[in-house]
Amino acid sequence: MKLYLGNLNKSMTDAQLNEIMLPYGTPQSAQIATDRGSGASKGFGFVEFGTDAEAQAAIAGLDGTEVQGQTIKCNESRPKTASH
């Protein structure tokens, strides 16, 4: 299951994102979204777990908590919708 994490500190790295997920399971991937031109963090990222149980534990444990001075959002990633 793929998770969306929002309102992340802009200085957070992929490795730090992976690290905050470890108490809930072993992420298959953890990636901060970055701007194509500058490479700067967009303040959100995605983490993929191998099992729904790990992902649900991460959502329950992290959504609304403070990480690096920011209250983060953690929920199931939804597919992009086409904008009009």
WOKA-V86613 format. One line per field, one symbol per residue. psi: psi as a letter, one per 20 degrees, with the letter a starting at -180 (. if undefined). Layout:
psi->???
This chain:
psi->ppqpprkqpiiprgghgggihhiiaoqhqopppqpgghjqqijraqppqhqhggghggghhhpjrppljpoqporppqqqqpq.
